[in-house]
Amino acid sequence: MDDELPIVIYIILMADVENLFTELSIVEDFVEMDPAIESEKRFLTNIRVAGEYISKEWMVTITNTNTGIGGTPV
């Protein structure tokens, strides 16, 4: 899992997703419907952690129209 995080950070930066956390929340809602999908939940967690790292450590703004990081309202 530690080896995946730098790769996920790179993918997020290169993908240039406008509303990363909003789109991630939508996907997480669908994944929660099926409890048998554990590897996908782990990957979504990696994406969320990578997005939080980018937005906090690199001071890059990742737009979120739904909720703030950790589910706090914007």
C-alpha positions as CSV (number, residue, x, y, z in Angstrom):
1,M,0.0,0.0,0.0
2,D,2.9,2.4,0.7
3,D,4.2,1.8,-2.8
4,E,0.9,2.8,-4.4
5,L,0.5,6.2,-2.8
6,P,3.2,8.1,-4.8
7,I,1.8,6.6,-8.0
8,V,-1.8,7.6,-7.0
9,I,-0.5,11.2,-6.3
10,Y,1.1,11.3,-9.7
11,I,-2.1,10.0,-11.4
12,I,-4.3,12.6,-9.6
13,L,-1.9,15.4,-10.6
14,M,-1.8,14.3,-14.3
15,A,-5.5,13.7,-14.5
16,D,-6.3,17.3,-13.5
17,V,-9.8,16.4,-12.2
18,E,-11.7,19.5,-11.5
19,N,-13.9,18.3,-8.6
20,L,-11.9,15.3,-7.3
21,F,-13.6,15.1,-3.9
22,T,-17.1,15.5,-5.3
23,E,-16.6,12.8,-7.8
24,L,-14.9,10.6,-5.2
25,S,-17.9,11.0,-2.9
26,I,-20.2,9.9,-5.7
27,V,-18.1,6.7,-6.4
28,E,-17.9,6.0,-2.6
29,D,-21.7,6.1,-2.4
30,F,-22.0,3.4,-5.1
31,V,-19.3,1.3,-3.5
32,E,-21.0,1.4,-0.1
33,M,-24.0,-0.4,-1.7
34,D,-22.0,-3.6,-2.2
35,P,-20.1,-4.8,0.9
36,A,-18.2,-7.4,-1.1
37,I,-16.0,-4.7,-2.8
38,E,-13.1,-4.4,-0.4
39,S,-10.2,-3.8,-2.8
40,E,-12.1,-0.9,-4.5
41,K,-12.7,0.7,-1.1
42,R,-9.0,0.5,-0.3
43,F,-8.2,2.2,-3.6
44,L,-10.7,5.0,-3.0
45,T,-9.1,5.5,0.4
46,N,-5.7,5.9,-1.3
47,I,-7.2,8.4,-3.7
48,R,-8.7,10.4,-0.8
49,V,-5.5,10.4,1.1
50,A,-3.5,11.4,-2.0
51,G,-5.9,14.3,-2.6
52,E,-5.7,15.5,0.9
53,Y,-1.9,15.3,0.8
54,I,-1.8,17.3,-2.4
55,S,-4.2,20.0,-1.2
56,K,-2.5,20.4,2.2
57,E,1.2,19.8,1.6
58,W,1.5,21.3,-1.9
59,M,-1.1,24.1,-1.4
60,V,-2.8,23.0,-4.6
61,T,-6.6,23.7,-4.6
62,I,-8.7,20.7,-5.4
63,T,-12.3,22.0,-5.9
64,N,-15.0,20.4,-3.7
65,T,-18.6,21.5,-4.1
66,N,-20.1,19.0,-1.7
67,T,-18.2,18.7,1.5
68,G,-14.8,19.5,2.8
69,I,-12.1,17.0,3.4
70,G,-13.3,14.6,6.1
71,G,-17.0,15.3,5.4
72,T,-17.1,18.8,6.9
73,P,-19.3,21.3,5.1
74,V,-17.7,23.9,2.9
